[in-house]
Amino acid sequence: MAQSVKLGDDIMALVRREAELHSRSTAGQITHWLKIGRAIEHSGRFDHARITAALEGKLDTTQLGEEEEAAWLDGFVERMAQPSDSENAFHARRQALGRGVGLDAGGNLVHAKEGDAP
């Protein structure tokens, strides 16, 4: 049975570009990448459980092999790009107080505007 999955616009742009380059449908490209990712995780060239442990801070990254470290770095960058619940709460409190809530592209402090949701 087919199921819908929400993917970010940035991911879908990559999928569409690669699908076009390789004459695949977008669904075909996603399936292709899914199979490759699963094969890599089960290839024996690195231990996915070790990468997960490193992402959780339970394993020092210096103990990872070269390929494991590359996979860890991808996961780390992805996680760091997303604000945590505590960061979201912090900025919501600042916004409610009318204080700066972040930086713009130029590095300038951005303040909450009247009517912005906290």
Buried (B, 14 or more C-beta within 10 A) or exposed (E): EEEEEEEEEEEBEBBEEBBEEEEBEBEEBBEBEEEEEEEBBEEEEBBEEBBBBBBEEEBEBEEBEEEBBEBBBEEBEEEEEEEEEEEEEEBBEBBEEEEBBEEEEEEEEEEBEEEEEE
